[in-house]
Amino acid sequence: MAENADKLDIVTLNHDLLIEKELEKNNLEFIDGFGQAKGDIRWFEPDCFDDHSIKIFLLKLHGSINWYRFREEIKVNNDIQTVDRYGSILHADNHHCKNEHGIFLHSLDTTPIFLTGTMNKVSDYYFGIFSIIHCIFENVMRKHDLMIMSGYGWNDKGINGKLFQWILSSRKKRLVLLHENPEETIKRHSKSAMWHRYDGLVKDGRLIPVKKWLSDVTLDDILHYSHEKY
């Protein structure tokens, strides 16, 4: 699909590395906000997202099992200063990561940086690496008229607010929902304001349910909605 698309932005709330592994397995180049490997670390460099020669962006809004903060000593004008940086580690042991000079880095975290829970996540969106990732998310949303969604439970108030603002910002905006039975499952159990307007959004052509699981959807199903006018 990436070969036929001008731009593909993948946004996930999962913490695992499944998407990265699938992209790498298929030799698809992508940007996730982390630069080239330096020793055992890929440092967070949000300017990576300024490279528009690469079609695929990957945004992990709730963090990842391989994100950690590290403290590093650097030399500035003959003075040694310490800086704290976010890094994506290349192996499982964050306490034995070395930089490109073979020097051990001091890990500031005992657990990976990712968000869990329900109400507490919203405040975390405004701090640290999450504030930057969410800002980029809002920017890329504005550039797209079509969003394809699968596996989202609709109970994150912060994300729901961004989605609701996006879908109502233009008549061109369309959200294609992949779910075998959305009316009987998600709609009944979600407290989201968007689900309270589900029927109206569907009638208006803004929300388009495709009653299949992601594993059963074909490329033709998706391409249909990328060209069809509603």
N, C-alpha and C positions, 0 to 999 in steps of 0.2 A: 504493500500500500504506500509506503514511503516513497517508492520510485515514481508513483503517479501523482503525488501531492506536492504542491508548492511549499507547504509548511505543515509540519506535524508536531504539535505540542502535547506531550503526554503528562498528565497530572495524576498523581496517586497519593492516597492517604495511607498506603501500606508501608511497613518498615522494612520488608524483606528485599532481597536482591534479584527477584525473579525477572523483572523487566530488564534490568541491566544485562543479566545473563542471556536473555533471549535476543536482545539487540546485538550483543557481542557474538553470539553463536551464528547470527545471520549476517555478520560483517557490516552492520549498519552503524555508521558514525553518529554520535550524539553528544550533546552538551548537557551536563548535569550541574554545572556551577563550580566544579573542581578542576584544577589544572592538570598538567602532565605530572607523572610520578616523579617525586624527588625522594630517593631512598624508599622508605616504606610508607610514604604519605603522598596523598594528592591534596594540596592545600585548597581551601575554599577561595575562589577568585571570581566573584560575581561578574567581572568585566568579560568573562568568557561568553556571556549571553549576548555580547555585542557582535559576536561573529555570526553573521547571517549567511555565510557560505555553507553552513551545516544545517540541514533541513529539520533535524529532530532535536527538540529540547525535552528534557526530563525534569520535572519539578516534583519533589517529594515534600509535600506540605506539612507532614507530621514527622519529618526526620527519617533516620535510617539506622539500621543495626551496625553500620560501619562508620558512623560519624562520632568524633570525639573532639574535645578541646585539648590543645597542647600549649605548654609554655616553652618558649625558645629564647635563647640568648643570642643577640645579634650585636655586631660592632658598628657603632655610629660615631664618626669623628673621634676615633680612638677611645670611645667610651663603650662599655658593655651595657646594653639595655635588654630588658626582658619584654617580650611581646606574647600575647595570648592569641592563638589562631585556631580556627576550625579546620579539621582535616578528615579526609576519608581514608581509612587505613586499608592496606593491601593484604594483610593477614589478620588472623583472629586475635592476636595478643597486643592490645594497645599499650601495655606497659613495657614492651620491648621493641618499640619502633625507633628506627634510626633515620636521621636526615640524610641528605645526599653526600655528606662528609663522613658518614659512619658514626655520628655522635648520637647517643641515646637522647630521646626527647622525653620531657616530663609530662605525663598524661594527667590532666586535671580532673578527669571523670573516672568513676569506678564502673559506670554503666554507659551504654551508648546514648546518644542524644536523639530521643524521639518522644513524641507526646502520646499520652494515653488518657483515659477518662472521658468525661462528657462536658461539663460546664467549665472546667479549669483550663481547657486548651485555648479558649478564646483570648484570654489575657496574654498567654504565651506568644500569640501570633505577632505581638508588637515589640518583641525583644530579640536581640541577638540574630542568629542566622535565620530564624523564622521570619523576622520582619522583612528581611531582604528577599527571601524566597516568595513571600506572599505579595510583596510589591511587584515582583516580576510576573507572578501569576495574574495579577490584576491587569498589568500591561498587555500580556499576551491574549487575555480574554477579549479585550477591546478590539483586537485585530481579527477575530474569528466570528463568523456568522453561524457556524455549525459546531455543535459539541455532541460527542457520542459518550454516553455514560453507562457504566456497568459496575455493579457491586457496591454502590454507595447506599448507606442506610438512611440518609436524610435526617440525621439527628444531631448534626453539628451546626449550631446556630451561626457561627462565624462564616462557615463555608456557604450555608444556605443564604445568608444575606448577600454575599457576593454573587451567587448564582441568580438570585431573584432580581438583583439590580441589572445583571447582564441580560437576562432573557426579556426584560421589559424595556430595555434601552433602545430597541429598534424592532420594527416589524420583520426585519431580515433574520433576526436571531432565532435559531431553532435548536432545541435540545432533543436529541434522539436517545430514548431510554431503552436499553436492552434488558428486558426482564420478562420471564415467562408468564407471570401473573401479577402485575403491579397493583391492580385494584384490590386483590384479596390479601396481599401480604404487606408491602411497604405502605400503601396508602392507609390501611386500617390501623397500623401500629406507629406511624410517625406523627409527631406533633408539629412538624414543619409547616410554616405558613404556605409554602409552595404547594403542599399536598392539599391544603384546604381549598386551593384554587385549581386543583388538578383538572377537573372536568372542563372548566372554562379555558384553561391553557391548551388542552387537547382540542377542544372545539375551535379555538382560534388558530390552530396550526403551529403554535409555538412549542408545545411539548408533543413529541411524536413517539408513542410507545411501539416498540417492536417486540412482539411477544415471543422472544427466543432468548435463551441464555447466550452469553458471549461465545461459548464453545461451539454453538450451533449456527452462528451468524457467518454468512459468506461475504466476500469482498463485494459482490454484486449488491447485496442488501445495503451496504454502507454507501456505495457509489450512487445508488438510486437517490438517496436523500441529499447527497452533495450536489446533485444537479437539479432535482425536482423543485419546482417553485410552489410555495404554499402561501 
